[in-house]
Amino acid sequence: MSDDSVIAQPIRSTKSLTTMARLASLLLLIVSYAAYVCQAFPIPSTQEDLVGALRSDRPPAVEIGYDDRGVNLLWETAPLIYRELHMHVPGALHGSNDVAAAEKAIAAKAGVRVKDLPFRDRQPQYEPGGLAVLLPVTYPLFLRSTVLCWAVVVVGLAVLTATYALPRRYVRVKNRGVWFTACLTTGFGFFACLWLERCVAPDSGEPPELKPRYAWGASLATSVILAACGWGLAHLMRWMLA
């Protein structure tokens, strides 16, 4: 076996591991995006759906929120599957008689005592605010799965670090600030970066350079595609499980 073959084997192995890590990271981001869409657009449900879940062998925890329109109850029936029930109680406030009456009605149908209902107040940290609109990249912070949230944060930091720290012959976009800005301002730049940047050195020379405008175009195109996919996923889930 020649010396060149001996050297080439670990290089090919490194490239394979890098490709696997890149594709695994991209898959993780896709799963996190699907989880956020399902969480942000739960399936509209009825009292019968909630009562059925409460009567099951493993009743879910039900988050209850209040607003001027009434009471909103949110629960998870399976991984990434969220349901929501809206009960019209004008001017509902926590602990008010109207809300207590609604809880009693649900408890009576489920055959349990009100104090045994697995209800808890809606967690404000899961509710996106104005920051999420200005910086879509913050969406993982609102995921209810802590493990998924931190996994996505680690991937995001790794991508930003790689685009800055790797030698120029490992990346196609030579301007270090392009991916950083595209990722943080669109959120979908991470998807485009993992799709376009191989993060491996070619056998000789440098990879063909990717102009900044194409990186931005890929990020914006990815945002349109994923937004359309998110809309389709939300409606598909409602159609299949409503």
Salt bridges, closest charged atoms under 4 A:
GLU48 OE2 - LYS109 NZ 4.00
ASP49 OD2 - ARG83 NH1 3.90
GLU63 OE2 - ARG120 NH2 3.60
GLU63 OE1 - ARG122 NE 3.58
GLU63 OE1 - ARG144 NH2 2.82
ASP67 OD2 - ARG69 NH2 3.61
GLU84 OE2 - ARG122 NH2 3.98
ASP116 OD2 - ARG113 NE 2.81
ASP121 OD1 - HIS94 ND1 3.70
GLU127 OE2 - ARG122 NH1 3.25
ASP203 OD1 - LYS15 NZ 2.78
GLU206 OE1 - LYS174 NZ 3.59
